[in-house]
C-alpha cells in the first residue's frame, strides 16, 4: 500500500494557493481597469465612487470623467408626476452639476415636473454646463407659489457657457395670469397630462406682476436649442446683459390674444444669433431693447403676434442705444406689424445700422413701421427730444397688408435719416377694398428701386436742422 508523505501534501497545497491568489489579483486588476473606463459615462454617484476608488488617477482620466458627468433630477428626489413640487430636487441637482465642468443636468422624457420659481446661479459654477430638457416642466397655478409677484419663473444667472437643449417643453400655464378672474371653466382648462383642472388648483387671485418663463442674466456663451416654451405668463424667453447668444430650433407658443407674451426679448445683450425659430404669441415675436448690438435674426416664422420690433426705446426720458441689427429671410403672418422701430418721445440715444431683408408678410396690418411717437397708454406728453433713427435699410419686403403698407412717423426735432427702400412689393389682402396708402412724416432717405405701392412721401436726404446735435454720438 502506497503511503503519502504529509510534507509533500502541504508543499503542494501551498503552491496551489499561491498560484490561485496570483490569478485572482490579476483578474481583479483587469476588472478594476474596465470599471474605471466604464464609470466615466455613469451617474453622479458612480463618478464620486470612482474618484474615491481610483484616488490619484491621471489628468486625462479625470477630464474624461467630468466631461460626461450626468445629474438626473430623478436621482435627487424629483417625482415627475405633475403633482409633487419638484423645485428642491431641481435645486439639489443643479448644486451637484454646478461643481463639475461640462456636466449635464438631465430632465428625462416621459415625466412632468411641477417646478416653482427657481434660480440656477453662478458665478462660482464650473463652465459649459448643459441642461438636457426632454421631459416637461410646468409652473404652479396657485397664487401662494408666487408671493407678491416675481419677474421670472426659471432663471439662469452669471454663467459661462450654459446650454439648454432637448425636445422638452416648459409650460407656464399662463391662462391663470391672463384672465382677471381666478375662476375658469373646468372643461376648458382641463390638463390632459395631470388630469386635473387648473381652476381646481387656483386659490386666490394671481399677483399683478407676471413672470417671464425663462430668463438668462449676466451670462456668456448661452445656447438654447430644440425646446418649446408655451403659455408663458409674460415673455417666453429673455436675455438680459448676455453675450454670445445662440437660439435655434426654438418654439414659443401662446394665443394671439395673450397679453405681453413676447416670444424672445433681448436687452443689453450683444452678439446674438436667432435662427430656425417659430414664434407665436400675443406681443412682439422678437423684441430688441436698449443696449443690444450685433444681432442677427434669420429663418424665423412669426405670427400671430406684433411682429419683429426694435423698442420701445427711450421711455421715461431714458437713453437708448441699438446698432448693427440684421433681420433676414423671415416670414410674418397675421400680426399687428411686420418689421417695426418704436421709440418714446423724450428719450435720447440712437438706433442705427439696421437691415430688414427678404421678409415675406401675409395679412399683416402694417408691414413696415417707424414710430417715434410710440405710446402704450391713453395719453402721452409731447416732448421735443427723441431717440435718433438712422441708417435703416428695407430690402425685398413682399406680401399682403390689411391696414397700411408703410408708416414712417418721425420726430420733428430729430427726423429719421438714411432710410433706404429697395424691392418693396406690398398689396392689400383684398384688392377691391380701399386702404390707406404709405404715410411719412419727417422721414428722409432714398428709394433704390420703384416700389408697390409708390412711396412718394419719403423725402430726399437733408442735413439736421440748425442747432440740432446728433444723438448717435452719445452711444
Secondary structure as a PSIPRED ss2 file (coil, helix, strand):
# PSIPRED VFORMAT (PSIPRED V4.0)

   1 X C   1.000  0.000  0.000
   2 X C   1.000  0.000  0.000
   3 X C   1.000  0.000  0.000
   4 X C   1.000  0.000  0.000
   5 X C   1.000  0.000  0.000
   6 X H   0.000  1.000  0.000
   7 X H   0.000  1.000  0.000
   8 X H   0.000  1.000  0.000
   9 X H   0.000  1.000  0.000
  10 X H   0.000  1.000  0.000
  11 X H   0.000  1.000  0.000
  12 X H   0.000  1.000  0.000
  13 X H   0.000  1.000  0.000
  14 X H   0.000  1.000  0.000
  15 X H   0.000  1.000  0.000
  16 X H   0.000  1.000  0.000
  17 X H   0.000  1.000  0.000
  18 X H   0.000  1.000  0.000
  19 X H   0.000  1.000  0.000
  20 X H   0.000  1.000  0.000
  21 X H   0.000  1.000  0.000
  22 X H   0.000  1.000  0.000
  23 X H   0.000  1.000  0.000
  24 X H   0.000  1.000  0.000
  25 X H   0.000  1.000  0.000
  26 X H   0.000  1.000  0.000
  27 X H   0.000  1.000  0.000
  28 X H   0.000  1.000  0.000
  29 X H   0.000  1.000  0.000
  30 X H   0.000  1.000  0.000
  31 X H   0.000  1.000  0.000
  32 X H   0.000  1.000  0.000
  33 X H   0.000  1.000  0.000
  34 X H   0.000  1.000  0.000
  35 X H   0.000  1.000  0.000
  36 X H   0.000  1.000  0.000
  37 X H   0.000  1.000  0.000
  38 X H   0.000  1.000  0.000
  39 X H   0.000  1.000  0.000
  40 X C   1.000  0.000  0.000
  41 X C   1.000  0.000  0.000
  42 X C   1.000  0.000  0.000
  43 X E   0.000  0.000  1.000
  44 X H   0.000  1.000  0.000
  45 X H   0.000  1.000  0.000
  46 X H   0.000  1.000  0.000
  47 X H   0.000  1.000  0.000
  48 X H   0.000  1.000  0.000
  49 X H   0.000  1.000  0.000
  50 X H   0.000  1.000  0.000
  51 X H   0.000  1.000  0.000
  52 X H   0.000  1.000  0.000
  53 X H   0.000  1.000  0.000
  54 X H   0.000  1.000  0.000
  55 X C   1.000  0.000  0.000
  56 X C   1.000  0.000  0.000
  57 X C   1.000  0.000  0.000
  58 X C   1.000  0.000  0.000
  59 X H   0.000  1.000  0.000
  60 X H   0.000  1.000  0.000
  61 X H   0.000  1.000  0.000
  62 X H   0.000  1.000  0.000
  63 X H   0.000  1.000  0.000
  64 X H   0.000  1.000  0.000
  65 X H   0.000  1.000  0.000
  66 X H   0.000  1.000  0.000
  67 X H   0.000  1.000  0.000
  68 X C   1.000  0.000  0.000
  69 X C   1.000  0.000  0.000
  70 X E   0.000  0.000  1.000
  71 X E   0.000  0.000  1.000
  72 X E   0.000  0.000  1.000
  73 X H   0.000  1.000  0.000
  74 X H   0.000  1.000  0.000
  75 X H   0.000  1.000  0.000
  76 X H   0.000  1.000  0.000
  77 X C   1.000  0.000  0.000
  78 X C   1.000  0.000  0.000
  79 X C   1.000  0.000  0.000
  80 X C   1.000  0.000  0.000
  81 X E   0.000  0.000  1.000
  82 X E   0.000  0.000  1.000
  83 X E   0.000  0.000  1.000
  84 X E   0.000  0.000  1.000
  85 X E   0.000  0.000  1.000
  86 X C   1.000  0.000  0.000
  87 X H   0.000  1.000  0.000
  88 X H   0.000  1.000  0.000
  89 X H   0.000  1.000  0.000
  90 X H   0.000  1.000  0.000
  91 X H   0.000  1.000  0.000
  92 X H   0.000  1.000  0.000
  93 X H   0.000  1.000  0.000
  94 X H   0.000  1.000  0.000
  95 X H   0.000  1.000  0.000
  96 X H   0.000  1.000  0.000
  97 X H   0.000  1.000  0.000
  98 X C   1.000  0.000  0.000
  99 X C   1.000  0.000  0.000
 100 X C   1.000  0.000  0.000
 101 X C   1.000  0.000  0.000
 102 X C   1.000  0.000  0.000
 103 X C   1.000  0.000  0.000
 104 X E   0.000  0.000  1.000
 105 X E   0.000  0.000  1.000
 106 X E   0.000  0.000  1.000
 107 X E   0.000  0.000  1.000
 108 X C   1.000  0.000  0.000
 109 X C   1.000  0.000  0.000
 110 X C   1.000  0.000  0.000
 111 X C   1.000  0.000  0.000
 112 X E   0.000  0.000  1.000
 113 X E   0.000  0.000  1.000
 114 X E   0.000  0.000  1.000
 115 X C   1.000  0.000  0.000
 116 X C   1.000  0.000  0.000
 117 X C   1.000  0.000  0.000
 118 X E   0.000  0.000  1.000
 119 X E   0.000  0.000  1.000
 120 X E   0.000  0.000  1.000
 121 X E   0.000  0.000  1.000
 122 X C   1.000  0.000  0.000
 123 X C   1.000  0.000  0.000
 124 X C   1.000  0.000  0.000
 125 X C   1.000  0.000  0.000
 126 X C   1.000  0.000  0.000
 127 X C   1.000  0.000  0.000
 128 X C   1.000  0.000  0.000
 129 X E   0.000  0.000  1.000
 130 X E   0.000  0.000  1.000
 131 X E   0.000  0.000  1.000
 132 X E   0.000  0.000  1.000
 133 X E   0.000  0.000  1.000
 134 X C   1.000  0.000  0.000
 135 X C   1.000  0.000  0.000
 136 X E   0.000  0.000  1.000
 137 X E   0.000  0.000  1.000
 138 X E   0.000  0.000  1.000
 139 X C   1.000  0.000  0.000
 140 X C   1.000  0.000  0.000
 141 X C   1.000  0.000  0.000
 142 X C   1.000  0.000  0.000
 143 X H   0.000  1.000  0.000
 144 X H   0.000  1.000  0.000
 145 X H   0.000  1.000  0.000
 146 X H   0.000  1.000  0.000
 147 X C   1.000  0.000  0.000
 148 X C   1.000  0.000  0.000
 149 X C   1.000  0.000  0.000
 150 X C   1.000  0.000  0.000
 151 X C   1.000  0.000  0.000
 152 X E   0.000  0.000  1.000
 153 X E   0.000  0.000  1.000
 154 X E   0.000  0.000  1.000
 155 X E   0.000  0.000  1.000
 156 X E   0.000  0.000  1.000
 157 X E   0.000  0.000  1.000
 158 X C   1.000  0.000  0.000
 159 X C   1.000  0.000  0.000
 160 X E   0.000  0.000  1.000
 161 X E   0.000  0.000  1.000
 162 X E   0.000  0.000  1.000
 163 X E   0.000  0.000  1.000
 164 X E   0.000  0.000  1.000
 165 X E   0.000  0.000  1.000
 166 X C   1.000  0.000  0.000
 167 X C   1.000  0.000  0.000
 168 X C   1.000  0.000  0.000
 169 X E   0.000  0.000  1.000
 170 X E   0.000  0.000  1.000
 171 X E   0.000  0.000  1.000
 172 X C   1.000  0.000  0.000
 173 X C   1.000  0.000  0.000
 174 X C   1.000  0.000  0.000
 175 X H   0.000  1.000  0.000
 176 X H   0.000  1.000  0.000
 177 X H   0.000  1.000  0.000
 178 X H   0.000  1.000  0.000
 179 X C   1.000  0.000  0.000
 180 X C   1.000  0.000  0.000
 181 X C   1.000  0.000  0.000
 182 X C   1.000  0.000  0.000
 183 X C   1.000  0.000  0.000
 184 X C   1.000  0.000  0.000
 185 X C   1.000  0.000  0.000
 186 X C   1.000  0.000  0.000
 187 X C   1.000  0.000  0.000
 188 X C   1.000  0.000  0.000
 189 X C   1.000  0.000  0.000
 190 X E   0.000  0.000  1.000
 191 X E   0.000  0.000  1.000
 192 X C   1.000  0.000  0.000
 193 X C   1.000  0.000  0.000
 194 X C   1.000  0.000  0.000
 195 X C   1.000  0.000  0.000
 196 X E   0.000  0.000  1.000
 197 X E   0.000  0.000  1.000
 198 X H   0.000  1.000  0.000
 199 X H   0.000  1.000  0.000
 200 X H   0.000  1.000  0.000
 201 X H   0.000  1.000  0.000
 202 X C   1.000  0.000  0.000
 203 X C   1.000  0.000  0.000
 204 X C   1.000  0.000  0.000
 205 X C   1.000  0.000  0.000
 206 X C   1.000  0.000  0.000
 207 X C   1.000  0.000  0.000
 208 X C   1.000  0.000  0.000
 209 X C   1.000  0.000  0.000
 210 X C   1.000  0.000  0.000
 211 X C   1.000  0.000  0.000
 212 X E   0.000  0.000  1.000
 213 X E   0.000  0.000  1.000
 214 X E   0.000  0.000  1.000
 215 X E   0.000  0.000  1.000
 216 X E   0.000  0.000  1.000
 217 X E   0.000  0.000  1.000
 218 X C   1.000  0.000  0.000
 219 X C   1.000  0.000  0.000
 220 X E   0.000  0.000  1.000
 221 X E   0.000  0.000  1.000
 222 X E   0.000  0.000  1.000
 223 X E   0.000  0.000  1.000
 224 X E   0.000  0.000  1.000
 225 X E   0.000  0.000  1.000
 226 X C   1.000  0.000  0.000
 227 X C   1.000  0.000  0.000
 228 X E   0.000  0.000  1.000
 229 X E   0.000  0.000  1.000
 230 X E   0.000  0.000  1.000
 231 X C   1.000  0.000  0.000
 232 X C   1.000  0.000  0.000
 233 X C   1.000  0.000  0.000
 234 X C   1.000  0.000  0.000
 235 X C   1.000  0.000  0.000
 236 X C   1.000  0.000  0.000
 237 X E   0.000  0.000  1.000
 238 X E   0.000  0.000  1.000
 239 X E   0.000  0.000  1.000
 240 X E   0.000  0.000  1.000
 241 X C   1.000  0.000  0.000
 242 X C   1.000  0.000  0.000
 243 X E   0.000  0.000  1.000
 244 X E   0.000  0.000  1.000
 245 X E   0.000  0.000  1.000
 246 X E   0.000  0.000  1.000
 247 X E   0.000  0.000  1.000
 248 X E   0.000  0.000  1.000
 249 X C   1.000  0.000  0.000
 250 X C   1.000  0.000  0.000
 251 X E   0.000  0.000  1.000
 252 X E   0.000  0.000  1.000
 253 X E   0.000  0.000  1.000
 254 X C   1.000  0.000  0.000
 255 X C   1.000  0.000  0.000
 256 X C   1.000  0.000  0.000
 257 X C   1.000  0.000  0.000
 258 X C   1.000  0.000  0.000
 259 X C   1.000  0.000  0.000
 260 X C   1.000  0.000  0.000
 261 X C   1.000  0.000  0.000
 262 X C   1.000  0.000  0.000
 263 X C   1.000  0.000  0.000
 264 X E   0.000  0.000  1.000
 265 X E   0.000  0.000  1.000
 266 X E   0.000  0.000  1.000
 267 X E   0.000  0.000  1.000
 268 X C   1.000  0.000  0.000
 269 X C   1.000  0.000  0.000
 270 X E   0.000  0.000  1.000
 271 X E   0.000  0.000  1.000
 272 X E   0.000  0.000  1.000
 273 X E   0.000  0.000  1.000
 274 X E   0.000  0.000  1.000
 275 X E   0.000  0.000  1.000
 276 X E   0.000  0.000  1.000
 277 X E   0.000  0.000  1.000
 278 X E   0.000  0.000  1.000
 279 X E   0.000  0.000  1.000
 280 X E   0.000  0.000  1.000
 281 X C   1.000  0.000  0.000
 282 X C   1.000  0.000  0.000
 283 X C   1.000  0.000  0.000
 284 X C   1.000  0.000  0.000
 285 X C   1.000  0.000  0.000
 286 X E   0.000  0.000  1.000
 287 X E   0.000  0.000  1.000
 288 X E   0.000  0.000  1.000
 289 X C   1.000  0.000  0.000
 290 X C   1.000  0.000  0.000
 291 X C   1.000  0.000  0.000
 292 X C   1.000  0.000  0.000
 293 X E   0.000  0.000  1.000
 294 X E   0.000  0.000  1.000
 295 X E   0.000  0.000  1.000
 296 X E   0.000  0.000  1.000
 297 X E   0.000  0.000  1.000
 298 X E   0.000  0.000  1.000
 299 X E   0.000  0.000  1.000
 300 X E   0.000  0.000  1.000
 301 X E   0.000  0.000  1.000
 302 X E   0.000  0.000  1.000
 303 X C   1.000  0.000  0.000
 304 X C   1.000  0.000  0.000
 305 X E   0.000  0.000  1.000
 306 X C   1.000  0.000  0.000
 307 X C   1.000  0.000  0.000
 308 X E   0.000  0.000  1.000
 309 X E   0.000  0.000  1.000
 310 X E   0.000  0.000  1.000
 311 X E   0.000  0.000  1.000
 312 X E   0.000  0.000  1.000
 313 X E   0.000  0.000  1.000
 314 X C   1.000  0.000  0.000
 315 X H   0.000  1.000  0.000
 316 X H   0.000  1.000  0.000
 317 X H   0.000  1.000  0.000
 318 X C   1.000  0.000  0.000
 319 X E   0.000  0.000  1.000
 320 X E   0.000  0.000  1.000
 321 X E   0.000  0.000  1.000
 322 X E   0.000  0.000  1.000
 323 X E   0.000  0.000  1.000
 324 X E   0.000  0.000  1.000
 325 X E   0.000  0.000  1.000
 326 X E   0.000  0.000  1.000
 327 X E   0.000  0.000  1.000
 328 X E   0.000  0.000  1.000
 329 X E   0.000  0.000  1.000
 330 X E   0.000  0.000  1.000
 331 X E   0.000  0.000  1.000
 332 X E   0.000  0.000  1.000
 333 X E   0.000  0.000  1.000
 334 X C   1.000  0.000  0.000
 335 X E   0.000  0.000  1.000
 336 X C   1.000  0.000  0.000
 337 X E   0.000  0.000  1.000
 338 X E   0.000  0.000  1.000
 339 X E   0.000  0.000  1.000
 340 X E   0.000  0.000  1.000
 341 X E   0.000  0.000  1.000
 342 X E   0.000  0.000  1.000
 343 X E   0.000  0.000  1.000
 344 X C   1.000  0.000  0.000
 345 X C   1.000  0.000  0.000
 346 X C   1.000  0.000  0.000
 347 X C   1.000  0.000  0.000
 348 X E   0.000  0.000  1.000
 349 X E   0.000  0.000  1.000
 350 X E   0.000  0.000  1.000
 351 X E   0.000  0.000  1.000
 352 X E   0.000  0.000  1.000
 353 X E   0.000  0.000  1.000
 354 X E   0.000  0.000  1.000
 355 X E   0.000  0.000  1.000
 356 X E   0.000  0.000  1.000
 357 X E   0.000  0.000  1.000
 358 X E   0.000  0.000  1.000
 359 X E   0.000  0.000  1.000
 360 X E   0.000  0.000  1.000
 361 X E   0.000  0.000  1.000
 362 X E   0.000  0.000  1.000
 363 X E   0.000  0.000  1.000
 364 X E   0.000  0.000  1.000
 365 X C   1.000  0.000  0.000
 366 X E   0.000  0.000  1.000
 367 X E   0.000  0.000  1.000
 368 X E   0.000  0.000  1.000
 369 X E   0.000  0.000  1.000
 370 X E   0.000  0.000  1.000
 371 X E   0.000  0.000  1.000
 372 X C   1.000  0.000  0.000
 373 X C   1.000  0.000  0.000
 374 X C   1.000  0.000  0.000
 375 X C   1.000  0.000  0.000
 376 X C   1.000  0.000  0.000
 377 X C   1.000  0.000  0.000
 378 X C   1.000  0.000  0.000
 379 X C   1.000  0.000  0.000
 380 X C   1.000  0.000  0.000
 381 X C   1.000  0.000  0.000
 382 X C   1.000  0.000  0.000
 383 X C   1.000  0.000  0.000
 384 X C   1.000  0.000  0.000
 385 X C   1.000  0.000  0.000
 386 X C   1.000  0.000  0.000
 387 X C   1.000  0.000  0.000
 388 X E   0.000  0.000  1.000
 389 X E   0.000  0.000  1.000
 390 X E   0.000  0.000  1.000
 391 X E   0.000  0.000  1.000
 392 X E   0.000  0.000  1.000
 393 X E   0.000  0.000  1.000
 394 X E   0.000  0.000  1.000
 395 X E   0.000  0.000  1.000
 396 X E   0.000  0.000  1.000
 397 X E   0.000  0.000  1.000
 398 X E   0.000  0.000  1.000
 399 X E   0.000  0.000  1.000
 400 X E   0.000  0.000  1.000
 401 X E   0.000  0.000  1.000
 402 X C   1.000  0.000  0.000
 403 X C   1.000  0.000  0.000
 404 X E   0.000  0.000  1.000
 405 X C   1.000  0.000  0.000
 406 X E   0.000  0.000  1.000
 407 X E   0.000  0.000  1.000
 408 X E   0.000  0.000  1.000
 409 X E   0.000  0.000  1.000
 410 X C   1.000  0.000  0.000
 411 X C   1.000  0.000  0.000
 412 X C   1.000  0.000  0.000
 413 X C   1.000  0.000  0.000
 414 X C   1.000  0.000  0.000
 415 X C   1.000  0.000  0.000
 416 X E   0.000  0.000  1.000
 417 X E   0.000  0.000  1.000
 418 X E   0.000  0.000  1.000
 419 X E   0.000  0.000  1.000
 420 X E   0.000  0.000  1.000
 421 X E   0.000  0.000  1.000
 422 X E   0.000  0.000  1.000
 423 X E   0.000  0.000  1.000
 424 X E   0.000  0.000  1.000
 425 X E   0.000  0.000  1.000
 426 X E   0.000  0.000  1.000
 427 X E   0.000  0.000  1.000
 428 X E   0.000  0.000  1.000
 429 X C   1.000  0.000  0.000
 430 X C   1.000  0.000  0.000
 431 X C   1.000  0.000  0.000
 432 X C   1.000  0.000  0.000
 433 X C   1.000  0.000  0.000
 434 X C   1.000  0.000  0.000
 435 X C   1.000  0.000  0.000
 436 X E   0.000  0.000  1.000
 437 X C   1.000  0.000  0.000
 438 X C   1.000  0.000  0.000
 439 X E   0.000  0.000  1.000
 440 X E   0.000  0.000  1.000
 441 X E   0.000  0.000  1.000
 442 X C   1.000  0.000  0.000
 443 X E   0.000  0.000  1.000
 444 X E   0.000  0.000  1.000
 445 X E   0.000  0.000  1.000
 446 X E   0.000  0.000  1.000
 447 X E   0.000  0.000  1.000
 448 X C   1.000  0.000  0.000
 449 X C   1.000  0.000  0.000
 450 X C   1.000  0.000  0.000
 451 X C   1.000  0.000  0.000
 452 X E   0.000  0.000  1.000
 453 X C   1.000  0.000  0.000
 454 X C   1.000  0.000  0.000
 455 X C   1.000  0.000  0.000
 456 X C   1.000  0.000  0.000
 457 X C   1.000  0.000  0.000
 458 X C   1.000  0.000  0.000
 459 X E   0.000  0.000  1.000
 460 X C   1.000  0.000  0.000
 461 X C   1.000  0.000  0.000
 462 X C   1.000  0.000  0.000
 463 X C   1.000  0.000  0.000
 464 X C   1.000  0.000  0.000
 465 X C   1.000  0.000  0.000
 466 X C   1.000  0.000  0.000
 467 X C   1.000  0.000  0.000
 468 X C   1.000  0.000  0.000
 469 X C   1.000  0.000  0.000
 470 X C   1.000  0.000  0.000
 471 X H   0.000  1.000  0.000
 472 X H   0.000  1.000  0.000
 473 X H   0.000  1.000  0.000
 474 X H   0.000  1.000  0.000
 475 X C   1.000  0.000  0.000
